[in-house]
């Protein structure tokens, strides 16, 4: 079984959800991992189960969401973040010995990357795939500079032998790589090389670019 995955910082779901539905349909997406939902309003995506982590009452912006096509069996997975990185995740059971966790994490520009959150995922599951707008500038992965979040990300990647599948890709209109596709080393060969959205329509009008890739579950 191969699943098609979309990651996008949509920068506001309310005004862009209709375009997102079109992108999902055109690309036959199985799982959509969305950052910066920026609304608490429930929005229905027919044929998909929706998991969300919205900000608390009185707090605007941010928020993450995952859409999982009906028919895909999963369990919701939760890890707490002391540094207020926002996350939603699922576990897909592959067989009696193997699970796969897919998580999307948004690190706001005024927060630090929660290394403990990332390390908890990496030490709990050997098969993991993390997407996210981490606001991490890192020269090594295509950024124009290094910042503190970039340094923290590099430490995590080095410590746990993570593969950055979209290294060098410009994911924001202003340049640089802010959105990341991170996979455990055992998954390197079963996650395809990502491709970026080609135009405004693909990117739903966001200032971030959509990232699309496939995961071959039968090869794990």
PAFILO-501357 format. One record per residue: residue number from 1; residue in one letter; x, y, z of N, C-alpha, C in turn. Coordinates in steps of 0.2 Angstrom, whole numbers, plus 5000, padded with zeros to 4 digits. Layout:
# residues N
num|residu|n_east|n_north|n_up|ca_east|ca_north|ca_up|c_east|c_north|c_up
NUM|a|X|Y|Z|X|Y|Z|X|Y|Z
...
//
This chain:
# residues 220
num|residu|n_east|n_north|n_up|ca_east|ca_north|ca_up|c_east|c_north|c_up
1|x|5004|4994|5000|5000|5000|5000|5004|5006|5000
2|x|5003|5011|4995|5007|5017|4995|5002|5023|4997
3|x|5004|5027|5001|5000|5033|5003|5003|5039|5000
4|x|4998|5044|4998|5001|5050|4996|4999|5056|5001
5|x|5005|5059|5002|5005|5064|5008|5006|5071|5006
6|x|5002|5076|5009|5003|5083|5008|5005|5086|5014
7|x|5010|5091|5014|5011|5095|5020|5010|5102|5017
8|x|5007|5106|5021|5006|5114|5019|5005|5118|5025
9|x|5009|5123|5026|5007|5129|5030|5002|5133|5026
10|x|4996|5132|5028|4991|5135|5024|4990|5143|5026
11|x|4992|5145|5032|4992|5152|5034|4984|5155|5034
12|x|4980|5151|5036|4973|5152|5037|4968|5148|5033
13|x|4965|5143|5037|4961|5138|5033|4954|5141|5031
14|x|4952|5145|5035|4945|5148|5034|4944|5150|5027
15|x|4949|5154|5024|4949|5158|5018|4951|5153|5012
16|x|4954|5147|5014|4958|5143|5009|4956|5136|5009
17|x|4950|5134|5013|4949|5127|5013|4946|5125|5007
18|x|4942|5129|5003|4940|5126|4996|4945|5125|4992
19|x|4950|5129|4991|4956|5127|4987|4960|5121|4989
20|x|4960|5120|4996|4964|5114|4999|4960|5108|4997
21|x|4953|5108|4997|4949|5102|4995|4951|5101|4987
22|x|4952|5106|4983|4953|5105|4976|4960|5101|4975
23|x|4965|5104|4979|4972|5101|4979|4972|5094|4981
24|x|4968|5092|4986|4968|5086|4989|4965|5081|4984
25|x|4959|5083|4981|4956|5079|4976|4960|5078|4969
26|x|4963|5083|4967|4967|5083|4961|4974|5079|4962
27|x|4976|5078|4968|4982|5074|4969|4981|5068|4972
28|x|4974|5066|4973|4972|5060|4976|4976|5059|4983
29|x|4976|5064|4987|4980|5064|4993|4976|5059|4998
30|x|4980|5055|5002|4977|5051|5007|4978|5054|5014
31|x|4983|5058|5015|4984|5061|5022|4987|5068|5021
32|x|4983|5073|5023|4985|5080|5023|4987|5083|5030
33|x|4993|5086|5030|4996|5088|5036|4997|5095|5036
34|x|4993|5099|5040|4992|5106|5039|4994|5110|5045
35|x|4998|5115|5044|5000|5120|5049|4997|5127|5048
36|x|4997|5130|5054|4994|5137|5054|4987|5137|5051
37|x|4982|5133|5055|4975|5133|5053|4972|5140|5054
38|x|4974|5143|5060|4972|5150|5062|4965|5151|5062
39|x|4961|5146|5064|4954|5146|5065|4952|5140|5070
40|x|4947|5141|5074|4944|5136|5078|4937|5133|5075
41|x|4935|5136|5070|4929|5134|5066|4930|5127|5063
42|x|4925|5123|5065|4925|5116|5062|4924|5117|5054
43|x|4928|5113|5050|4927|5113|5043|4927|5106|5041
44|x|4922|5104|5037|4921|5097|5035|4925|5095|5029
45|x|4929|5090|5029|4932|5088|5023|4929|5081|5021
46|x|4924|5080|5017|4920|5074|5015|4925|5069|5013
47|x|4924|5063|5016|4929|5057|5015|4935|5057|5019
48|x|4936|5061|5024|4942|5062|5028|4940|5062|5035
49|x|4944|5059|5040|4943|5060|5047|4948|5066|5048
50|x|4946|5070|5053|4950|5076|5054|4952|5076|5062
51|x|4959|5077|5063|4962|5078|5069|4965|5085|5070
52|x|4963|5089|5075|4966|5095|5076|4968|5097|5083
53|x|4973|5101|5083|4975|5104|5089|4975|5112|5088
54|x|4969|5115|5091|4968|5122|5091|4971|5125|5097
55|x|4973|5132|5096|4975|5135|5102|4970|5136|5107
56|x|4971|5137|5114|4966|5138|5119|4962|5144|5118
57|x|4956|5144|5121|4951|5150|5120|4955|5156|5122
58|x|4954|5161|5118|4957|5168|5119|4964|5168|5115
59|x|4967|5163|5113|4973|5163|5109|4972|5162|5102
60|x|4974|5167|5098|4973|5167|5091|4979|5164|5087
61|x|4978|5163|5080|4983|5160|5076|4985|5153|5077
62|x|4990|5151|5074|4993|5144|5074|4988|5138|5073
63|x|4989|5133|5076|4984|5127|5076|4987|5122|5070
64|x|4986|5116|5071|4988|5111|5067|4982|5106|5066
65|x|4982|5103|5060|4977|5098|5058|4980|5093|5054
66|x|4977|5087|5054|4978|5081|5050|4972|5078|5047
67|x|4972|5077|5041|4966|5074|5037|4968|5067|5035
68|x|4964|5062|5037|4966|5055|5035|4960|5052|5031
69|x|4962|5050|5025|4956|5047|5021|4953|5041|5025
70|x|4946|5041|5024|4942|5036|5027|4945|5029|5024
71|x|4945|5024|5028|4948|5018|5026|4955|5016|5028
72|x|4958|5021|5030|4965|5021|5033|4964|5020|5041
73|x|4966|5014|5043|4966|5013|5050|4971|5016|5054
74|x|4970|5019|5060|4975|5023|5064|4973|5024|5071
75|x|4977|5026|5075|4976|5028|5082|4979|5035|5083
76|x|4975|5039|5086|4978|5046|5087|4984|5045|5092
77|x|4989|5049|5091|4995|5049|5095|4996|5056|5098
78|x|4997|5056|5105|4998|5063|5108|5005|5063|5112
79|x|5009|5068|5111|5014|5070|5115|5014|5077|5117
80|x|5015|5079|5123|5015|5085|5126|5021|5089|5125
81|x|5020|5096|5123|5026|5100|5122|5026|5106|5127
82|x|5031|5106|5131|5032|5111|5136|5034|5118|5133
83|x|5036|5118|5127|5038|5124|5124|5032|5127|5119
84|x|5027|5124|5119|5021|5126|5115|5022|5125|5108
85|x|5026|5120|5106|5026|5118|5099|5019|5114|5098
86|x|5016|5115|5093|5009|5112|5092|5009|5106|5087
87|x|5006|5101|5089|5007|5094|5086|5000|5090|5086
88|x|5000|5087|5080|4995|5081|5080|4998|5075|5076
89|x|4996|5069|5079|5000|5064|5076|4995|5057|5076
90|x|4997|5053|5072|4994|5046|5071|4999|5041|5071
91|x|4996|5035|5073|5000|5029|5073|4996|5024|5068
92|x|5000|5021|5063|4997|5016|5058|5001|5010|5060
93|x|4997|5005|5062|4999|4998|5063|5001|4994|5057
94|x|5007|4992|5056|5009|4989|5050|5008|4982|5050
95|x|5011|4979|5056|5010|4972|5057|5011|4971|5065
96|x|5012|4965|5067|5012|4964|5074|5019|4967|5077
97|x|5024|4968|5073|5030|4971|5076|5031|4978|5074
98|x|5028|4981|5069|5029|4987|5066|5024|4992|5067
99|x|5025|4998|5069|5021|5004|5069|5024|5009|5065
100|x|5020|5014|5062|5023|5020|5059|5019|5026|5062
101|x|5023|5031|5065|5020|5037|5067|5021|5042|5062
102|x|5015|5046|5060|5016|5052|5056|5013|5058|5060
103|x|5017|5063|5061|5016|5069|5065|5017|5075|5061
104|x|5013|5080|5062|5015|5087|5060|5015|5091|5066
105|x|5021|5096|5066|5022|5100|5071|5023|5107|5069
106|x|5020|5112|5072|5021|5119|5070|5025|5122|5076
107|x|5031|5125|5075|5035|5129|5080|5034|5136|5078
108|x|5030|5140|5082|5029|5147|5080|5036|5151|5080
109|x|5036|5157|5077|5042|5160|5076|5045|5163|5083
110|x|5040|5164|5088|5042|5167|5094|5043|5161|5100
111|x|5044|5155|5097|5045|5149|5102|5052|5146|5100
112|x|5054|5142|5104|5060|5138|5103|5058|5131|5101
113|x|5062|5127|5097|5060|5120|5095|5060|5116|5102
114|x|5055|5112|5103|5055|5108|5109|5059|5101|5107
115|x|5065|5101|5109|5069|5095|5107|5067|5089|5111
116|x|5064|5090|5117|5061|5085|5121|5055|5081|5117
117|x|5051|5085|5114|5045|5083|5110|5048|5078|5104
118|x|5053|5081|5101|5055|5077|5095|5059|5071|5097
119|x|5063|5072|5103|5066|5066|5105|5062|5060|5108
120|x|5056|5062|5111|5051|5058|5113|5048|5054|5108
121|x|5047|5057|5102|5044|5053|5096|5050|5048|5094
122|x|5056|5051|5093|5061|5047|5090|5063|5041|5095
123|x|5062|5041|5101|5064|5036|5106|5058|5031|5107
124|x|5052|5033|5105|5046|5029|5106|5045|5025|5100
125|x|5046|5027|5094|5045|5024|5088|5051|5024|5083
126|x|5053|5018|5081|5058|5017|5076|5056|5020|5069
127|x|5050|5019|5067|5047|5021|5061|5043|5028|5062
128|x|5046|5033|5060|5043|5040|5061|5044|5044|5055
129|x|5039|5048|5054|5039|5054|5049|5036|5060|5052
130|x|5040|5065|5052|5038|5072|5055|5038|5077|5049
131|x|5032|5080|5048|5032|5086|5044|5031|5092|5048
132|x|5033|5098|5046|5031|5104|5050|5035|5110|5048
133|x|5031|5116|5049|5034|5123|5048|5038|5124|5055
134|x|5044|5123|5055|5048|5124|5061|5051|5130|5062
135|x|5050|5135|5057|5053|5142|5057|5061|5141|5059
136|x|5064|5136|5056|5071|5134|5058|5075|5136|5052
137|x|5079|5141|5052|5084|5143|5047|5090|5139|5048
138|x|5092|5136|5043|5098|5132|5043|5102|5131|5037
139|x|5108|5134|5036|5112|5134|5030|5112|5127|5027
140|x|5113|5122|5031|5115|5115|5029|5109|5113|5025
141|x|5103|5115|5026|5097|5112|5023|5093|5117|5018
142|x|5097|5122|5016|5094|5127|5011|5092|5134|5014
143|x|5094|5135|5020|5092|5142|5022|5098|5147|5021
144|x|5096|5153|5022|5101|5159|5020|5105|5160|5026
145|x|5103|5157|5032|5107|5159|5038|5105|5153|5043
146|x|5109|5153|5049|5107|5149|5054|5103|5153|5060
147|x|5098|5150|5063|5096|5153|5069|5095|5148|5075
148|x|5093|5150|5080|5093|5145|5086|5089|5139|5085
149|x|5083|5140|5082|5079|5134|5080|5083|5130|5075
150|x|5086|5133|5070|5090|5129|5065|5095|5125|5069
151|x|5099|5128|5074|5104|5124|5077|5101|5118|5081
152|x|5095|5119|5084|5092|5114|5088|5090|5108|5084
153|x|5087|5110|5078|5085|5105|5073|5091|5101|5071
154|x|5097|5104|5069|5103|5101|5067|5105|5096|5073
155|x|5105|5098|5079|5107|5093|5084|5102|5087|5085
156|x|5096|5088|5084|5091|5082|5084|5093|5078|5078
157|x|5093|5081|5072|5095|5077|5066|5101|5073|5067
158|x|5106|5076|5069|5113|5072|5070|5112|5067|5075
159|x|5109|5068|5081|5109|5063|5086|5105|5057|5085
160|x|5100|5058|5080|5095|5052|5079|5096|5050|5072
161|x|5101|5052|5068|5102|5050|5061|5096|5051|5057
162|x|5093|5057|5057|5087|5059|5053|5089|5061|5046
163|x|5084|5059|5041|5085|5061|5034|5080|5066|5033
164|x|5083|5072|5031|5079|5078|5029|5077|5077|5021
165|x|5071|5074|5020|5070|5072|5013|5069|5078|5008
166|x|5068|5084|5011|5067|5090|5006|5073|5095|5007
167|x|5078|5093|5009|5084|5097|5010|5086|5101|5004
168|x|5087|5108|5005|5088|5112|4999|5082|5115|4996
169|x|5076|5113|4997|5070|5115|4994|5068|5122|4997
170|x|5067|5127|4993|5064|5133|4995|5057|5132|4997
171|x|5054|5133|5003|5047|5132|5004|5043|5138|5006
172|x|5046|5144|5006|5043|5150|5007|5044|5155|5002
173|x|5039|5159|5001|5040|5164|4995|5046|5169|4996
174|x|5048|5170|5002|5053|5175|5004|5060|5171|5003
175|x|5060|5165|5002|5066|5161|5001|5067|5157|5008
176|x|5072|5152|5007|5074|5147|5012|5069|5142|5014
177|x|5072|5137|5017|5068|5131|5019|5065|5132|5026
178|x|5059|5133|5027|5056|5133|5034|5052|5127|5036
179|x|5049|5124|5030|5045|5118|5031|5050|5111|5030
180|x|5049|5106|5034|5053|5101|5034|5050|5094|5033
181|x|5052|5089|5030|5050|5082|5030|5056|5078|5033
182|x|5055|5076|5039|5060|5072|5043|5058|5065|5043
183|x|5062|5060|5042|5061|5053|5042|5066|5050|5046
184|x|5064|5045|5050|5070|5040|5053|5073|5037|5047
185|x|5080|5035|5049|5084|5032|5044|5081|5026|5040
186|x|5077|5022|5044|5075|5016|5041|5069|5017|5036
187|x|5067|5023|5036|5062|5025|5031|5064|5028|5025
188|x|5071|5030|5025|5073|5034|5019|5071|5032|5012
189|x|5072|5025|5011|5071|5023|5004|5063|5021|5003
190|x|5059|5022|5008|5052|5021|5006|5048|5027|5006
191|x|5051|5033|5007|5048|5039|5006|5051|5043|5000
192|x|5047|5044|4995|5049|5047|4989|5052|5054|4990
193|x|5056|5056|4985|5058|5063|4985|5052|5068|4984
194|x|5052|5072|4989|5046|5077|4989|5046|5082|4983
195|x|5040|5084|4980|5040|5089|4975|5036|5095|4978
196|x|5038|5101|4976|5034|5107|4978|5028|5109|4974
197|x|5024|5112|4977|5018|5115|4973|5021|5120|4968
198|x|5018|5119|4962|5021|5123|4956|5018|5130|4956
199|x|5012|5132|4958|5009|5138|4957|5005|5140|4963
200|x|5002|5146|4963|4998|5149|4968|4992|5144|4970
201|x|4989|5141|4965|4984|5136|4965|4986|5130|4970
202|x|4992|5127|4968|4994|5121|4972|4995|5123|4979
203|x|4997|5129|4980|4999|5131|4987|4993|5135|4991
204|x|4987|5134|4988|4981|5137|4991|4982|5145|4992
205|x|4986|5148|4989|4987|5155|4990|4991|5157|4996
206|x|4994|5152|4999|4998|5153|5005|5005|5156|5003
207|x|5008|5159|5008|5015|5161|5007|5020|5155|5008
208|x|5018|5149|5010|5022|5143|5010|5020|5139|5004
209|x|5025|5135|5002|5023|5130|4996|5021|5123|4999
210|x|5017|5120|4995|5014|5114|4997|5020|5109|4995
211|x|5021|5104|4999|5026|5098|4998|5022|5092|4998
212|x|5023|5088|4992|5019|5082|4991|5024|5076|4990
213|x|5023|5070|4993|5027|5064|4993|5023|5058|4994
214|x|5026|5052|4993|5023|5046|4994|5027|5042|4999
215|x|5023|5038|5002|5026|5033|5007|5024|5026|5005
216|x|5028|5021|5004|5027|5014|5002|5027|5010|5009
217|x|5021|5009|5011|5020|5006|5017|5022|4998|5017
218|x|5021|4995|5011|5023|4988|5010|5030|4987|5011
219|x|5034|4992|5010|5042|4991|5010|5045|4992|5017
220|x|5041|4993|5022|5043|4994|5029|5044|4987|5032
//
